[in-house]
Amino acid sequence: MASSSFTGSHSSHQWKYDVFLSFRGDDTRYNFTCHLYDALRRKGLEIFIDSHQLRRGGEIRTSLFQAIQNSNVAVVIFSKDYVSSTWCLNELVKIIECHETHGQIVVPIFFHVDPSHIRKQSGLIETSFSLHERDPNNSEKLPKWREALTKAANLSGWDSNFIREETKLIDAIVKDILEKLKHPSPCGLEHLVGMKFRIRQIKELLAFNSSDVRILGIYGMGGIGKTTLIETIYSLICSDFEGCCFVPNVKEESKISGLKKLLEYIMSEIFDQKDIIINIPNIGPGEYYIKRLRRKKILVALDDVSDPLQLASLFGDPCWFGPGSRIIITSRDKQVFEASTKYIYEMKPLTSDEALQLFSWNAFKRLCPTNDYVELSDPVVRYAQGNPLALKVLGSYLCGKNKEEWQSEVSKLSKIPKKTIQNILKVSYDDLDEEEKDMFLHIACFFKGEYKADAIHIFDSCGFSAAIGIRDLVDKSLITISKDDELEMHDLLQEMGKEIVRQESKDPCRRTRLWDSKDICQALTQTDGSHSVESISLDMSEIGDRDLNSDAFTRMPNLKFLKFYTTLDERTNGRSKLHLPQGLNYLPNEMRYLQWDAYPLKSLPVNFHPKNLFVLKLRNSKIEQLWKEGKDDSRLKLMESQIMNLGRRILGGCSSLVKVPLPLSHLNKVTSMTLWNCQTIRSLPSHVDLETLETLDLSHCSNLKQFPQISSNIRYLYLDGTAISEVPSSIERLSKLLVLTMDSCQLETLPDNICKLSSLKYLNLCDCKKLKVFPEIMEPMENLKDLAISYTGIETLPSSFTNLKGLASLGMFGLKLNHVPSSVTSLNSLRSFRLTLGEKLVWSMPPLSFFSSMKQLILVNGNLWKFPEDLSFLCSLEELFLGGNDMEEISSSIKQLSQLKVLFVSACARLQSLPELPPSLVLLQARDCESLKTISTLSQLTRESENLHCIFNMADCFMLDGNECEVIINEVVRSQRFAYEMKHQKGNINLAFSPPASEFVAELPYFAVCYPGTRIPECFLYQSRGNSIKVQLPLNWLNDCFSGFAVCIHFKELHFPRKTVRYKCYFEGGNNHYTDSVYNEFFITSVPPVDIDEHVYLWFDRTLFDWICKNSELLSQTCYDEVSFVFDQETCVVKGCGVIPLYAG
């Protein structure tokens, strides 16, 4: 849904990016800059970071100029060689120019350089300038460079000499940028007419000082400004949450994509995790994601929800979310959220003063009319009835007209019999020329949501002056262009356009455009009268199965645009609802756009000539051949045989397509071709000369044996699971290739000239079992970031491997190496290194520079028996995996790794003890360490931990001292009280009567510990044999000091493959008159798999605590004095259980 705007600004600037990063690539690209980039992205900001492909010599290309201009904040990272780059200096000049002309925020960072050297161009900076001065081409630029450096250095920024620890410096910078973005400049919020007051009202309803989970509904008529309000609120507050997601146009997206895909998208955004898949029969996140959601303070904004089912399916219960979470919803219908929340805000029309300001901005580009137009403006504003969309459209329509024209238009408005919003909006439509009217109606009925560039090309082919026409429609506020360059239109304007088409004739078959399923079915079965139809757009989810006559389109010679589409959910089954039992005899040759999901035939009509066809989409169809050779298909640009969802996850393909027909080699405008899982394809044309093709997906075409000969413009090439055995030397022509994946191919060789792929960023060769030799890298490959060669047949790596200078991630599991060559360990840009050591491989300590940027280090399943004493060189490490090795101990210096979150030492059979671990640790996996005897320092960790959500798994460690484990359990239980008490002393808690949960719940410790044992620790005051326990609660048990329950089970035979323990918690109570009970059911999902021996598992259940907080008023007032825990025996055999209520103090 296009946002209806209140905007009226004399200096308004629309930012495409939140942050632009300016830096010297050789200095900081693979360390500080990429760490800063990641930190900013995690906060949900839109970041522009250049690629090497944007650079050609020292001049800035137009695309980069535009990126700088379209960025709200420019971060300039001054490093030692920044000034030596003329590219960086030209970039800086442009940044300072935008700072001075557009008010762009500039944040300088002095990374290991002296700010005064930048300001005065002294020291190393002076040396760099002396080199620039020798080049006569720089003579005119030198003064500009010096001036820009001085101005930038005089701005407030950050100096790494004052905050030496990189992580703390980045945290401070990110916080600073977020604060700057949270406070809009005068060109922002100050001139959103009528918005400030409404924002203040919304903030009061959201009550950010409350820890409850709150749903806020905003309702009002179309065009009233709901989208603008929710977008503005979201942008102002999103940085205060741990996860956030904005979903525009839920009504339309749920219809096209399905609720399940929409929910997967929301989860992916909240958890910053690609391709989340929810495999459950009923819509809802599922228990696993609900558990994760409960630990997060999240913000979700859903715009234009039209059905309570959409809300219930996406967010059925506020208790799914962590304390302080906020869900904001807009709808035209108040009843959509009336049952879900009592916090409801009605979006009312603008006041007369606000309406005049908004109208004036669109009509005069100022906030009040000129003196000559005051009297003429008043009636127009009254007609608009305070509706922002109507005011904007009318203002844009009248902008630039003289007084006589104004008087004439005002007279027309006064004669409109019904002053409905649509009738008022139609005045602007009536003023369009015939071409613009045609394009407007085509967008309203067919092209809304399509890419602008595609629409322009198609409209041009119909004889329109499309670029000019679309620009005029934008100027008249009748359409908008999204940030993804798609055509958008407000719902009210779309409804107006469709109503105009309805007025063409009472008979749908005599109208020019069809979108209603009943009208379309009538037109496809009627024997005459459909010659007028130019476009059909049918949502096949709205119809049942239907048989079409073979001559269904014979009566539609003017049909140009045809779209039979399905939702993503329906698309996965590949079943067609439109059947052609007698075949299809005819498609109009005027066709420009043809989409037919699940097309039921093996070919298109023989007499169909695709000379005008621009877009062809036959997703999940049975197509085997498109058309015979010799037909003119030169206009075709986009061909799809399957679909990708919001997360770009491939769902299916045309399994009957035997070969790609030769005519495709002449489709010189195709940009994307996807033939995923077309298992019967055996070959491509000998030369697919598609000059504009950028993406080709042939994944799982399992009978495809030859590497495709394709255009040098290809950027993304997916060949996973094909039968390709050889990559030809001609691959060096693919100079623009960014991604090449050949996972699980029959690949035997790679050519040495693969190093010529200078743009390549990602290369995946995993599971190519027949690949024995990695090619020589004869020249530097600075752009290759991620190389995956796990489980290939590679036995040696060449010395030239060192030329992979920009490599950040290297996966080498399951290789048959004898040693890790120096060509690998000399790569000092690696952030993730993954290696299976194996029996034959001898590991020797690499140079320390190898670990300088390391975030993840995995060295598993080998003969590693000793790790270095001093581990301080791993200062950036976050994840360390050493499982399956022969070491007996780990150095005590591991405590110095202040960033370490995950330590995995499972199956280290000789490991006898664990040293004191860093307080940053979140997860310790030490399962199946059969010699492990002592973990005494773990109790210290529970007291010092910076992370209050910690899991320690010592399952199957049978040498552990049971008494020592009980000591640890005591420490864990005490740490719950300790953490609670610290928060209590800060005055943040008023638990018993703070509905539904107290503010600090998100920070309450969630501990889980598992170890071999046969008894419940003594610290659990209440114990019972078997799978249930009942506890008598003290009087006034739910007071301000209550901090939850610690629960413990003694169990055996956890039933695979399940790793959950299900239990019910009952609260019971009664007096002389009645007995009552309430209960809920909970799942523990983090229980580790264990062997048949008995184990003890302790946890503090946040889910239970959340439920108690939510129901605190009920539990307090009803005098419940007993609590029972009953564990389900289906998932595991529970032999005993224990409970202890936790209190501060």
N, C-alpha and C positions, 0 to 999 in steps of 0.2 A: 504494500500500500504506500503510495507516495505520500510524503508528509505534507499535511496542510500547514502552511507557515504563518507565523506571526511576525516574521522577520521584517524589519525596516531599519536599515543601517546605512549611514553615509560613507562608511569605510569597511563594509562587510567583506571578509575574505573567507572563502570556503577551503578548508585544509583537507587534502587527500591523505596526508601522513601526519601522525603525531610528532614523529622525530626523524630527522635526517642525520646520519652519522658521517662526518667528514674525518678521514684518517689516512695515514700513510700505511698502505697495505703491508709492505715488507717489515715494518716495525711492529705493528700491533694487530694485524688482521686475525691471526690464529691464537692470540692470547687475550690481552685486555679487551680489545674491541668485540671479539665474539662473546666473551663473558658478559660484557655490558649489554650487547644485543640480546642475549638469552634472558638476562634479568628483566629487561624492558618488555620483551615479548611475554614473559610470564605474567606481567601485570596487565596484559590485554591491549597493549599499545600497538599501533600500526607503525612499523619502522621501515624506513628506506635505507638499505645498505647496498652499495653499488657492487656489481660484478665486474670482472676484468673485461667482459665483452663491451662494456660501456666506454672503455678507454681506447683511444686511438691517438697515439702521440701525446702532445701536451694540451690539446684543445678540448674543451668540454663540449660534448655533444648536446643537441637540443633536448633530448630526453632527460639528461641529468639536470640541465637548467630548469626544466619544468618540475622535476622532483624537488629541487631546492625551493622553488617558488611555492610549491604546494605543501610544504612542511611547516607545522606550527612552531616546532622547536628545532634548531640546528645545534648539534653537539659537535664541537671541534676538538679533536684529540691531538694536541700538539706533542709530538714525540721528537726524538733526536734528529730524524731525517725528514720530518714533515716539510720543512722549508726547502729542502733540496729538490723537491718535486714541483715542477711548474704546474702540473695538473692540480696539486693541492692548493697552490697559491691562487690559481684562477678560480678554483672552487670557493676559496675563502672570500675573494673579491665579490663574487655573486652573493654569498651569504650575508656579507655586511651590507650590500646594496638592498637585499630583501629586508634586513633588519631596519634599515633607515626608511624604506618606502612603504613596507607592508606591516611593520610592527612585529616582524618575526622575532621570537625569543632566541638568543644565542647564549649557549653555555660552553665556555672554554674549559678544557681539562689539560692541565700541564703534567704530562706523564713523563716523569724522570727528566724534565727540562726546567730550567729556571725561568719563571715568568718575565723577569726583567730582561733576559736575553731575547725573548720574543718581542717584548715591547720596544726595546732599543736596537734590535737586530745586532746584538753583540755576541761574543763567544763563538760557538759552533755555527750559530745563525749567520754571523758575519762571513764566515768561511763559505757557506752555501751561497750567499749573495754575490761574493766575489766571482764564483763560478758562473752564476747567471749573467753577470755583467760582461763576461767575455763573449757572450752570444749577442750579435748585433740585432737579432730578431726580438730581443727582450727589452730593448731600450725604452719603448713607450710603456711597457708594462711594469717596469721596476718601481716607479713612484706609486702606482696603484697597489702593488704588492706590499710595499713598506707601510703605506697608510692603513691597509686592511689589517696587517699584523698588529700595528700599534693600537688600532681601535678595538680589535678582538681581545688583546691582552689587557686592556683597561676595563673590560667588563668583569663582573663578578663571576668567579668560576671555582674550580677545584684543583688543588695542588697535591700530587702524590707524595711530595716530601713531608706533608703535614699528616696525611693519613697513609701510612706505609703499607698496612695490610690491605691487599687488593679487594678482598671480599667486603670489608667495611667501607672502603672507598666507593665501590660500586653501589652498595646499599644506600650510602648517603646521596650519591648522584641520582639514583632512581627516585628516592624520596623527594629530592629537590625538584626533579622534573614533574613528578606527579602533582606536587603542590602548585607548580606554575600552570599546569594544564587544568587544575581544578578551579582556578580563578580566572574566568574569561576576561579578556581585554575589553575595552569599551566598544570594540567592533563586534562583540559577541552578545552576552546576556543583556547588557545595558540597552540594546536596541532591538530586543525581541519584544515587540509591543504587547503589553498586557501579560507578559510572562512572569515577571518577578513576583508579583503578588500570588499568582497561582503556584509557583514553585514553593513559596513560603508556606502556603496552605498544605501542599503535598508533603513537605518535610515534617510539618507538625503531625500529620497523620501517620507518617512512617516511623516517628518516634525513635530516633537512632539511639537514644539512651536506654531503650528497653531491650532486654535480651530475649524477648519472645520471638517466635517465628511469625512474621506478619505478612498477610496477603492484602494488597490494596487494589481495589477495582476502580477504574476511571471510566465513566460512560458519558455518552453525549451523541448528538446527531452527527452524521457525516460531514466532514469539512470543518468541524468546530475547533480542531487543533489538538486532538488527543495524541496523534503521532508526534507532533512537534514537542508536546509536553513530556511524553515518556522518553523520547530521544534525549531531550535536554537534561532531565532528571538523571537518566542513566549515565550520561557522560560526566555529570557533576559528582556522582557518588560511587561509580564503579571501582575506583582505585582503593576504596576502603574495605573491599571484600576480598576473600581468599579465592573465590572463583566467581565468574560472572558470564552471562550470556544474554544477548539481545536477539530476539526473533521477530523480524518484521512480518506482517501479513500472514498471521497464523492460519486464518481462514483459507487462503489460497494455497499456502505451502502444505498444509495438512491434506488438502485435496489432491495436490499433484504428487507429493512425496509419500504421503501416508504418515500417520501418527508415530509409527514405530521408528521410521527413519528420522523424523523430526526429533524424537526423544534421544536417539543415538547422537544426533548432531549437538543437542543441548549438553548431553553428558560429555562429549568430546571437548566442547568449549570450556565447560566448568573444570574438568580435570586436566586440560591442556594435553590431551592424549588423542592421537589420531586413530581413526577407524574403530571406535568402540562398537561392538556388536552386542545387541541384547537379544538373546535367544530364549525367549519365554513366550508362552501361549497368550498371556494377557498383557495388555499394554501396562507399562509401569517399569521403573528402573530395575527391578529385581533386588533381591536381598543384598547381594554383594555391593551394588552401587548405593543402595540406601545406607548401608553401613558406612561407606566412604562419605556420603553426603552429610551424615550426622556429625562428622568431624570437621565440617567446613562451614564457615560463615559465607553464604553465597547470595548473589543477586541475580535474579532472572527477570527479564522484561519481555512480556508477550504482547505484541501489538495486534489488534484487530482479531480478537477471539470471538467466534460467532456461535459456539455451541458449548453448553456445560460439559459435554462428553470430552471435548478437546482438553478442557481444564482438568477434569478428573483423570484422564488418561496420562497427561503429562505430569501433573502434580496433585496426586490424589489425597495426600495427607500432609499437613504441616510438620508432623513429627518425623518426616523423612529428612529434614534439614537441620543443620547445626544452629545453635542459639545465635540470635542476631540476624538471621537470614531474612531477606525481603523478596517477595514476589510481587511484581507490579503488572497489572493487566489492563488493557483497554478494550472496550467493546461498545457497540451501539446499543446493546441490549443489557440493561441492568440485571436481568434475571440470570445471565450467564454466570455471575459470581455471587449472587445474593445468598446462595446456600453455603458458600465457602468462606465468607468473611463478613464481618460487620463494619469493616473499614472501607467505605465507598465514597467516591468523590464525583460529583456531577460537574461536567464541563459545560459551563454556561456561556452564552454568547458574549462577545466583547461589549463593553460599555460604549456609549456614543463617542466619548473622547478617544478611547482606544481604537474604535473602528475608524474614526477619521484619520488617526495617525497611520494606521496600516494602509488604508486606501491611499493616503497622500504619498506614502513612500513608493507605492507601485505606480502611481499616476504621475508624480512630480519628482521622484527620487529625493524627497525631503519629508519631514515629519508633520508638515502642515501645508495646506494648499496656498497657492499664491493669492493675493488679494482679489484678483479678477475672477477667480474660480471658486471662491468660498461658497457663494450662493448656489452654484451649479453642483458643487460636491455634496452638499447636504442631502438632496433627495436621493442621490446614488447610494450614499451610505445608509440611508433609511431603508432603501429597497433590499439591501444585503442582509438586513436583520441581524447584524452582529456576527455573521458567519465569516470566519477568516478566509476560507477558500473563495467564497463569492467576492469578497472585498479585493482579494489579490487578483482574481481573473478580471473583474471589472476595471480595476486600476490599470492593469497591464493593457487592457483593451482600449482604454481612453488615452493612454500615455501618448503624447506627441500630437494629439488632435487639436485643432484650433477651436475658438469659442463657438463658432457657428456649428461645427461638427458636434461639439459637446451638447449644445442646445438640442440638436436633432436627436442625438442618442438618448438624452434624458427624456425627451418627449416619447420616444419608443418605449422606454422602460415604464413610463406612467400608464401606457396602454396595455401592458401585459395583464390579462384578466386575472390570473392566479399568480400571486407573487411567491411561487415556490422557488426554492434554491435552484432547482434544475432549469426552470424557465428563465431565471435570471442569468445562469451560466450560459444558456443557449444564445444569448445576445452576442457573446464573444465568438461563438461558432458561426453565427450568421454572417459575421464580418469577414470570414475567411474566403479566399478565392476557391474555385472549384477543385483545383489540385490539392490544396491544403485540407479542404473538407474530406476529400477522398482518403488522404493519408491519415487524417484524424480518425475516421471511421474504421479504416483497416487496423489501426493500432488498438482501438477500443475493442474490436471484435476478434482480432487474431494475433497481432504482433506485440501486445503488451508482454514484457519480460524477455523479448528477443534482443539480441545484440544490435546496437545502433548501426554498426558498420554493415551487418548482414541486411538489415532493413533498408538502408540507403542503396545498397547494390540491387536489391530486388525491386525497390520502387523505381530506380533509374531504368531498369529493364522494362518497366511498364510505361515509360515515357514521362515520368515525373522528374522535376528538378528537386530531387529528394533532399540533398544537403541543405539547400536554402529553405525548403518547406519545413523540415524538422527543426531547423534553427528558429523559424518564425513561430512554430507551435510552442517551443520552449520559451521564447520571448513573451508570448501571450499567456504564459502560465497554464497552458492546456496539457502539456506533458512535461516530464522531467527526465533527466538522464542520471541513472544510479552511478555510484562510484565504481561499479563493475562495467560501466558503459552499456547498460541495458535500458531499453525504453520503459518508462514507468508512467503511470497515470493514476490520479486519485479515483477512488471507487465511484464517487459522485459523477465525475466527468465520464467515466466508463459507462455508467448506467445511463447518462444522458445520451452518449453516442449510440448505445444499443436501442434506446427508445426512438431515436431519429430513424434508425433502420427499420424498426417495427412499423413506423408510420408510412413506410414505402408502400405497404400492401397488407390487407388482412390475411392474404394467402401467403404463408411462409415461403412457398416455392417461387414466388414472384419477387422476393427480396434479394438484395445483392449479397448479403452476408448472413450466415447461419451459425449459431452456437448452441441453441437449445436442443437437447437430445430428442425431444418429441418432434420438433420442427424438422430436424435433420432426417430422422427415420421416415417421416412423411415424404420428404423430398426425394429420398433414395428409392422409394417404392412407387411414387406417382409416375404416371405414364406421360405426362406433358407438363409444360409450364415452368421448367426449371432453367430456362436459358439465361435468366438474369443473375444466377448465383455465381459469385466470384470467389467466395471463401467459405470453407466449412471447418469448424473447430469442434470436435466431438470428444468429450470426456467419456470413455467407454465404461467407466465405473458406474455411470448413470443408466446403463441399459443392460438388458439380459441378452442371451444368445439370439442372433438374428441371421437369417439367410438372405443374401443379396443376390439380385438378378445379375447375370453376366453383363447386361447392358445398363447397369445402374447409373453410370456416368455419361452415357451416350447423349442424354438430354441436357448435359451441362457443358457445352463447348467453351464457355467463357470462364470455367473454373480455373483459377490461378493458384490458389492456396488451399491445401488439404492437410488436415491434421486429425488423425485418429490416435489418441494417446491414452495411456493407462497410468495409474499411480505406480510408484516403485514397488509397493507390496504385490500388486497384481502382476507386475511385469516379470517377477521372478518365476512364476509358474509357466510362463511362455505360452499360455493358452489364449487363443483368439476368441473373441465374442462375435466377430463379424465373419460369417462363413460364405464362401463362394463355391457352392457345390457344382455349378456349371462353368466355373472359371470366370475370367474377367476379359471381356472383349475390347474394352476401350478405356483409355485415360486421355483427357484433353492435352493436346500438344502445347497449349498455353501455360501449362503447369510450371510454376516457379519454385514452389515449396511443396514437398511431398513427405509427410510423416505418416507411417502406418505401422504402429507397434503390433507385433505378432501377426504380420502379414501372412495369410494362410496358404499362399501358392508358391510354387517353385520358381516362377519368373513373372516379370511384368508383361503386360500385353505386347504381342508381337508388333502391332501397328503403332505403338507409343514411341514418339520421337522426342527425346529429352533435350532438344536444342536450347530450350529456355530454362531448363531446370537448374536451380542454384543450390537448393538444400534437399538432400535425400536422407531420410532416417527410416530404416527398416529394422528396428531393434527386436531381437528375439523372434525373428521371422523364420519361415521355412525356405527362404530364397536360396536357389542354387545358381541361377544365372540371371543377371539383371536384364540385359538385352544383347542382341547380336552385334557383332563387329560392324563398323562402318557407319554407326549412328552418331550424329553430332551431339556430344555431351560436354562441350567445351566450357559451358558456363558453370558446371557443377563445382561447388566449393566445399561443401560439408557432407560427408557420408558417414553414417553410423550404423552398425549392425548390433549394437548393444548399448547399455546405458550405465553411467556412473552416478553414485549418489553424492550427498553433500560432502562426504569425506573422501570422494574419489575412489570408492571401492567397487571393483568390477563384480557384476552380478551374473551375467550370462551372455550367451551368444547364439549365433545361427548355426546350429549343429549340422545342418544339411548342406551348407555351402561347400561344394566340391572344389571349385577353383575361383580365383578372382579373375573376372573376364578381362581380356586384353584392352577393351576400350578404356578401362580405368587409367591406363598409362597416359591418356590424353586429357585427363581431368586436371587442367593446369591451374585450378583455383581451389582445390581441396586442401584444407589445413589440418584436418584430423580424420584418421581412419582407424576404426577399432574393430577387429575381427577376433576377439577373445573367444577361446574355446570352440572355434570352428574346427572340430577334430578331423573332418574329412578333407580339409584343404591340403592338397599335396604340393602345390606350387603357386608362385606368383608369376605374373608376366616377366619375361627375361629382363626388362628394364622398366620399372615403374617410374616414369619420368614426371613425377608430380612436383613441380618446382616450388609450390607453396606449402607442401606437406610438412608439418612440424611434429606431429605425433602419429606413430604407427604402433598399434598394439596387436601382436600376433601370439600372445601368451596362450599356452596349452593348445596350440594348433599342432597336435602331437605327431602328425604325419608330414609336417613341413620340414624338408631336409636341406634346402638351399637357403643361404643367407640372402635376404632380399637386396636387389640392386636398386637403390633408391636415391632420391634427390639429396644433394649436399646441404639442403636447408633443414634437414630433419634435426629435431632437438630431443625428442623422447622416443626411444626404441625399446619395446618390451618383447622379448623372445623366450621367456621362461617356458620350460616344458616342451619345447619343440625338439625335432630330431636333427637339428643342425649340428654338423660335426666339424665344420671348418668356417672360420671367419676369413674372408678374402683380404688380400693386401689392399684392395681398393677402398677399404674402410677409411683410409686416411683422408678421403675426399670429404668425409662428414665433419667438417671443421666446426660446425655449430652444435654438435651432439653434446647434450648435457647429461643424459641418463641412458645407460645401456645395461639391461638386466637379462642374464642368460641362465638363471637358476635352473638346475636339473635338466640341462641339455645333454646331448650326446657329444658335446664339444671335445675335440682331441687336440687342437692347436689354436694358438692365437698368433697373429703376425707381429713382428717386432715394431712395425710402423704404427702400432696402436698408440704409441707415444705422440704421434702427430695430432691426436685428438686434443687440441689445446684447450677446448672449452669443457671437456668431460669432467663432471663433478662426482658422479656415482657409477661404480662398476660392480656388478654382482655376478659372480661366477660360482656360487655355492652349489655343491652337489653335482658338479660336472666331474664325475668319477673318472672319466677317460682322459682328462686334462692332466698331463704329467709334468709339463714344463711351463713355467711362467716366462713370458717374453722379455727380451732385453729392453730396458727403457733408455734409449740412446740419447734422449734430451729431456730437460726438466719438464715435469707435468705439475705446474703450480696450482692448477684449478681442481685437480682430483682430490676430493675431500674424504670420500668413503669408499673403501675397497673391501669386498667380502669374498674370500676365497676358501671358506670353511668347507671341509668334507670333499675337497677335490682330490685328485691323485697326485698333486704337486709334491715333489720330494726335495727340491732345492729351489732357492731363490737367487736370482743373479745379483752380482755386485752393483749393477746399475739401478737396483731397486731404490737406492739412495736418491735418485732423481725425482721421487715422488715427494717433492718438497712441501706441498701444502696439505699432505694427508693428515686428517684429523681422526679418522676411525679406521681400524684395521682388524678384521675378523679372520682368525687362523685356526679355528677348531678342527680337530680331526685330520691334520696333515701328517705326512710321514717324514717329517724333517728330522735330521740328525742333530742339528743345532740351529739357533737363531742367528743368522748372519749379521755382521756389523752393518750391512746395508739397510737392515731394518732398525737396529738399535741406534742408528745415527739420525733417525727421523725425530726431530725435537718439537714437532708441531702436533704430535698425537695427543688426543684427549681420551680416546678409548682404545685399549689394546686387549685383544681377546685371543688366548692361545691355549690349546690342549698340549700339555707337555709330553705325555706319552712315555712309553718305556725306553725308546731309543734316543729321545731327544735329551741332550745335555744342556742345561741352563747355566749360563754364566752371566754375572752381573753386568748389565749394560752401563754405559756412561751416564752420570746423573742427569745430564741435559735431556736424556731420553724421557725422563719423568717430569720435566718442567711444567708442562701443561696438562698432565694426566688427571682426568676425573674418574675414569673407570679402568681398573686393572684386573684382568682375569687370567690367572695362571693355574689351571686345574688338571687333575688326573694324571700326575706324573711323579717323578722321583725328586721333586724339590724337597730337600731335607733341611735346608738352612736358608733363612732370610736375613738380610743385613741387620746388624745391630742398631745402626743409626737410620731411622726411617724418616728423618726430618725432610729429606729430599722429596717426599711424597706430600708436600704441604697442601696441594690443591686436591688431593684424592678424596672422592666422595664414596666410592664403592670399591671394596677389595675382596676378590674371590680367590681363595687358595684351597678349595675343597679337593679331596682325593689325593693329597700329597703326603710325603713321608716325614715332615718336620716334627720335632718333638716339642718345640716351644716357639713362641713369637716374642720378638724383642719388646721389652717394656717401653721402648721409645714410641710405640704405637700410640701412646696416650697424647703425644704431641700433634697428632693428625687432627687438627681442630675442625676440619670439614667432613671427617669420615662419618657416614650415616649407615653404611651397610658393611658388615663383616661376615663372610661366608667361609667357614672352615669345616663344613660337614665332611664326614668320611675320611678325615685325617687320622688314620688308625694308630699312629705313634704319638700323636699330640697328647701331652700329659697335663699341661696346665695352661691357663689363660692369664695374661698379665692384666694390670689395670688398664681399662679401656677409656677412650676419650668420651667426655660427657655429651658430645654431639651425636653419639650412636643411637640409631632408631631400631635397627634389626641385627640381632646376632643369631646366625644359623650355625649351630655346632652339633648337628644331629649325627649319630652313628660314629662318634669319636670313641672308639672302644677302650682307649688307654687314658682318657681324660679323667683326672682325679680331683683337681682343685680348680675352683672358680671363685675363690673367696673374695676377690676384688670386685665381683659383680655387685655385691651389696653396696660398695662404695659408689658404683655407677648409678644405682637406683636413687641414691641421695643427691648426686651431683648432676644428674642428667639435665641437659638443656631441653631435651625433647620429652614431653610428657606422654607420648604415645610410643611405648617401647615393647618389643617382643623378643624374648629370649627362648630359643628352642634347643634343648639338650636331650631330645628324645633318643632313646637307644644308646645313651652313654652310661653303660652299666657299671663302670668303675667309679662313678661319682659317689662321694661320701653322702649318704642319706641325711646324716646329721647336719652336714654343711649346707645341704640344700634347704633344710628347714630353717637354718639361720638366714639364708637368703630370702626365704618366704616371709619371715618376720620383718626383714628390712623392707621388702616390697610393700607389705601391708602398712608398715609405719610411714613409708614414703607417701602413701595416699593421704594420711592425716597431715603429714608435714606440708605437702603441697597445698592442701586445703587451708591449713592454718595460715600459711603465708598470704594467700589471697584474702582470707578473712581479716587479717590484720590491716590490709589495705582498704578495708571498708567497702569491698566490691560485692558483698554477698548479703542478700536478704532472701533466703531460699524458700521458706515455707509458704509464703504468700506472694511470690513473684510469678504470675502465670505467663507461659507455661514452663519456663525454665530460666534459671539464673544466668546472668551475663557471663560468668566465668566458665560455663560448662565446656566450651570449646577448648579450654586450656586444662581441664581436669585430666589427670594422668590416666592413660589407658595402658595398663600393663598386662602382659600375658607371659607366663613361664610354664614350660613343660620339661619334666625330667622323669627318669625311671623311679618308681617308688611304690610302696604298698600300703601307705597310710596317709591320712590327712594330717597336715602339720598341727601341732598343738595350739598355735596361735588362733586357730579357728575355734572360737568358744562353743559354737553349736555344730555338732557332728552327728552323723547318722549312717548306719549301714544301709546298703541298698540304694535305690535311685530316687529317694525323696527325703525331704527334711522339713519339719515345721518349727518355726522360731516364735517364741513369745516376745512381742515388742514391748519396750518400756513405755510408761506413760509419757505423753508428749514427745514421742520418738521423732516426729518430723519437725525438728526445730532448726534454728539457724545454723547449728553446728553439724547437722547431718550431712554426710558427704557420700552416701551410697553404700553398696554392699560389695565386699570382696567374696568371691565364690570359688570353691575348689571341688574338684571331683577326683576320685581314684577310679580309673577305668581300665578296661582291657578290650582288645579286639575292636578297634575302630574300623567300621565296615567300609571297605573300599567300593567304589571310588570316592565316596562321600568324605568330606573333611569337615563336616558340621556336627555340632551337638545341639539338639533342639531341647528346649525346656520351657515350662510354663511357671509363671510366678503368680501366686494367689495372695490377695490380701483379704483377710476375713475379720469379722467383728460382730458383736451383738450386745444387747442389753436385755432387760426383762421382757421386752416387747417383740424383738425381731432379731434375726440373724441375716447378715448380708455378706457378699463377697464380690470382689472385682479381680480380674486377672488379665494377663497378656502373655503372648508367646514370643520367645526370643531365639535367635540363632547365634551360635559362636562359629564364625567362619574361618578362624585362623588356627584351628587345631591341627597340629602337624601329623602326618601319617606315622604310625609306629608299627613295630613288629608285634608279635603276639604277647610279649611280656607286659606286665602291668606298669602303668604310668600315673603320675600326678599332674594335673593341669589346673593352674590358678589363673584367674583373670578378674579384672575390675571391669564390669560391663557398663559402658557408657549408654548403650541402648536402654537398659533397664533404668538407669539414673534419669535419662531424658524423660522416660515415661512417667516416672514418679514425680518429677518436677512439673510435667504438664498436668498431672492429675492431683497436684498437691492440695488444692482446696478441697476436693472431694475426699481425699484420704484423711485430711485433718478433721473435717467436720463430721465425718461418719464414724469416727472412733474405731477404726480398724486397729486391732491389737495383736494380730497374728499374721505371719507371712510364711507361705509354703513354697518350696521349690520342687518341681517334679520333672525329672530328666527322662527323655524319650529313650527307650531301650532299643529302638530300631536302628539307630545309627552307631551305637556302641554299648558295651556292657558296663554300666556304672555300678561299681561295687561299694562305693561309699561317697558321701558328699559332706561338705562343710560350708558354713556361711558365717560371716561376721559383719555386722553393721559398723560403719566407719563414722567417727565423729572427730571434729577438730578439738584440740586441747588435750 
